[in-house]
Amino acid sequence: MTHHNDSFSYIMVWMADVIGQVAGIPIEIMGLTFLAAGTSVPDLITSVIVAKKGLGDMAVSSSIGMYCFYESYSMTNMIRIISDTNND
């Protein structure tokens, strides 16, 4: 299953690169906007569905929890990259 997710992620990033080149948008901007939004949309949809069911507390806690997870995951990877770079 992980292999399919990796393939999908690769294709998504590659297509963003191609679309950015055709539209004249730098890859950095594509990554910071379109790809970042693509990871947040599923969380947004889930929160809206839960809120419509009358579970507003769950929708808010889900949004905050995912934000904390993404931040801690990003910081961990950034620290790992920096420490690997410094060890070389």
N, C-alpha and C positions, 0 to 999 in steps of 0.2 A: 504494500500500500504506500509506503514512504517513497518508493521509486516513482510512482505515478504523481505524487505531490511535488516531488523535485522536478519532474518533467514539466508539469503545469507551471510551476514557478519560473523555470527557465524560459518557457515559451512566452509567458506574460511579460517578463523583463525584456526579452528579445523584441517582442512586438512593440513595446513602449519605445525602445530604441529606434526601431524602424519608423514608427509614426512620428517620433520626434525629429528624425533626420528629414523626412518628407516635409514636415511642417516648419522646419527650421528652428526647432526648439532644442536647446542644449540638453544632453542626457541628464545633467545634474538637476535641471528644473523638472524634467519628466519624473525623475525619481522622488524628488521632494514633494511633488504635487499629485500626479496621477497615480503612481504606485502606492504612495502613502494613503491616499484616499481609498484605494482599492482594498486596503487591509482594514479600514475603519467602517466601510459600508456594511459588511455583515454584522458587526456589533451594533450598528445603528438600527438595522432592520430588526434584529432580535429584541432590542430594547423597546422599539415601537410596538411590536407584537405583544410583548409582555405587558406594556403599559395599557394597551387597548383591552387586555383581559382584566384590568383593574388592579394589577400588581405593580404599581408605580415604584414602591420601595425596591422591589427586585430589579426593575429597569435601571434605577439610579445606581444601586450597588453593583450591578453588572458592569455598567459603564466605568465607574470608578475603579473597580477591580481589574478590568482589562487594561485600563490606562496604567495602573501601578505595575501590572505584569509586564506590559510592553516596555515601560521605563526601566524596570529592574533587569529585564532581559537585554535591553540595548546597552545599559551601563556595564553589565557583566561582559558582554562581547567586546565593548570598546576597551575595557581594562585588559582583557585577554590579548587583544590585538596590540595594544601599547606595550604590554609586558613582553610579548613575543618579539616585537620590533626592537626593544631595548636589549634583549638577550642576544641578538644577532651580531 
